[in-house]
Amino acid sequence: MSGGPFDTLVDTAKSEFDAAAHKPLLEAWQGLSLADVRADLSARLMAAGIDEGADESRFLINHVLAPARLADALADPALFSWQAADQLAALAWSRLARVPLSQVLGSQPFWTLDLAVTADVLTPRADTEALVEAVLAEVGRVPARLVDLGTGSGAILLALLSERESWTGLGVDLSAPALAVATANAARCGLANRAGFARGRWGTGLADGSADVLVSNPPYIVSDVLAGLEPEVREHEPALALDGGIDGLDAYREIIADLPRLLAPDGLFALEIGHDQGVAVTALARDAGLTRIRVLPDLAGHDRVVIGRRGPCTDDPDG
């Protein structure tokens, strides 16, 4: 004789529990308070090589408790339900496998935006905000056509559009899945009416003089270095957006060679670079006839952005 609806519900829950990859975490947390669960998770994350384990345990717990917060649940244990514990264990299991936190949570803050992130795009990084700051400092609020080559999640494009209401933008990427993420992010940020996206390799196919401002964070990691990167990057982010070739400069050669054609007269370009690439990328830009070239640092003081213009040299005696 078959059991009733409640028995069926219990059997289903037990089957799901037994099949869950994160079952070891749930078993370890049985009978623990939320404070003890957090301490256990922090220790596990740090043992897995994640130095910010204490902070990340808080991020994960707040994510499953939302709109409540960790402090709320510590004061009222009923807020940390069995369902919340199950969700936390599933997310934590992925993070312990070194899936990037942004992919585990599904989003990443960048500038003033909250952007969706998947395995098809790089996680937007705080260092890249130096490029956004550089462009905003260089260009006022006059209308401008913005182009972002290798847009990925759309982070740079959308951050700039969010600060310049008179600008329109085009994000270009070779990856169709990345473009899907960027398109969704434009809608998520309320910028879909000013942001367009196209599939392509760098500036190929774009019209002459199509950009007043052109930005890019191209792949710049030396191929031989990729194998030594952290697992979050090496195993879970797209190699297409990371591998810069034998010297890390392949993408810069293609992009910079096309900048005199793509930029409108006196148009601005800004490229993110690796910390040791300022001299090489500056030389490529000068050889292409670009002017007013400068290398700007990020908040840590490392070279991070090469910026310059197409047009007469007015203030750069070496240009």
C-alpha positions, -999 to +999 in steps of 0.1 A: +000+000+000+015+034-010+019+061+015+000+093+016+011+128+003+032+135+034+050+102+031+057+109-005+070+144+004+093+129+030+106+102+006+113+128-020+132+150+004+153+120+016+161+110-019+172+145-028+193+147+004+210+114-003+218+124-039+230+159-031+267+165-037+267+188-007+253+162+016+286+160+037+282+197+046+246+193+057+255+163+078+284+182+094+261+211+102+233+191+118+226+204+153+249+233+150+239+269+156+243+295+128+274+309+145+290+274+146+279+268+109+296+301+100+328+292+119+329+257+103+324+272+068+351+298+073+376+272+084+367+249+054+371+278+029+404+288+043+416+252+043+406+251+006+431+279-001+406+308+001+423+334+023+391+355+026+372+326+040+358+345+070+344+373+048+331+349+021+312+328+047+294+360+056+287+368+020+272+334+014+251+334+045+237+368+038+229+357+002+207+328+014+191+348+042+182+378+021+164+401+028+174+392+063+210+395+074+234+374+094+230+396+124+192+391+122+195+354+121+220+353+150+194+371+171+165+350+158+177+314+149+143+306+133+154+327+103+181+301+095+157+274+082+165+239+069+159+253+034+184+281+040+210+256+053+205+234+022+209+264-001+240+275+018+256+240+016+250+238-021+266+272-027+294+265-003+302+232-020+307+250-053+329+276-037+350+249-020+356+235-055+371+270-062+343+282-084+346+320-083+324+336-057+308+358-084+297+327-103+284+310-071+263+341-062+255+349-098+266+385-097+294+409-089+295+446-079+313+469-103+314+506-101+279+515-089+263+485-107+255+449-098+263+428-128+253+392-136+283+369-140+286+334-155+314+312-166+312+328-200+327+361-189+355+374-167+345+385-132+346+423-132+375+434-111+381+465-090+413+472-108+393+479-140+375+508-123+408+527-129+399+527-166+364+540-159+378+568-137+404+577-164+378+581-191+354+601-170+382+624-160+392+629-196+358+634-213+331+657-201+293+653-205+292+661-242+274+635-263+298+607-274+297+573-292+314+547-270+328+514-282+340+486-259+360+459-277+359+426-259+330+437-237+325+405-218+300+412-191+296+447-204+311+461-172+332+490-186+306+500-212+277+500-187+297+518-160+305+546-184+270+548-198+256+550-162+277+582-156+271+598-190+235+601-199+242+616-233+264+588-244+255+558-265+276+526-266+284+495-286+299+464-270+317+440-293+327+404-284+337+373-302+318+351-278+280+348-283+274+336-247+293+366-234+272+390-255+241+373-240+254+381-205+262+417-215+228+422-231+211+410-200+232+432-178+223+463-199+186+455-192+194+448-156+210+482-152+183+501-171+207+509-199+194+488-228+181+519-246+216+533-250+237+501-252+240+479-283+260+447-288+276+430-318+295+399-324+329+404-339+367+403-335+379+436-321+371+464-345+367+443-376+336+454-395+331+486-376+328+518-397+357+543-399+355+570-373+328+551-354+341+559-319+345+591-300+357+570-271+371+535-274+378+513-244+390+477-240+402+453-214+417+427-238+434+394-228+469+402-216+482+372-197+512+355-212+502+321-224+528+303-203+516+319-172+480+307-175+487+273-159+499+289-127+469+311-121+445+306-092+419+278-099+391+303-100+406+319-130+424+290-147+395+265-145+364+287-144+369+318-165+371+318-203+406+314-218+395+335-247+394+365-224+427+357-207+453+344-231+473+373-246+497+351-265+534+344-261+542+379-248+507+390-237+505+416-264+486+398-293+453+416-287+470+450-283+487+447-317+454+441-334+434+467-315+460+495-316+467+490-353+430+497-360+426+527-336+435+554-362+407+541-384+381+535-357+386+567-337+369+600-347+393+630-350+406+637-315+389+605-303+400+590-270+412+555-264+418+537-230+431+502-227+436+482-195+470+466-193+490+442-171+512+458-145+544+454-165+530+463-200+530+501-199+561+506-219+553+480-245+517+491-251+528+528-251+553+520-279+526+502-299+504+532-296+531+557-306+541+535-336+505+536-347+506+575-348+485+580-316+493+609-294+490+623-259+497+588-245+499+583-208+501+553-184+479+556-154+480+535-122+453+516-103+446+522-066+475+499-057+499+521-077+504+495-104+503+506-141+468+497-152+456+520-181+472+533-213+452+563-225+456+586-255+441+602-286+439+602-323+450+637-333+477+663-332+501+663-303+494+693-282+508+685-247+530+654-251+565+664-263+574+627-268+543+619-288 
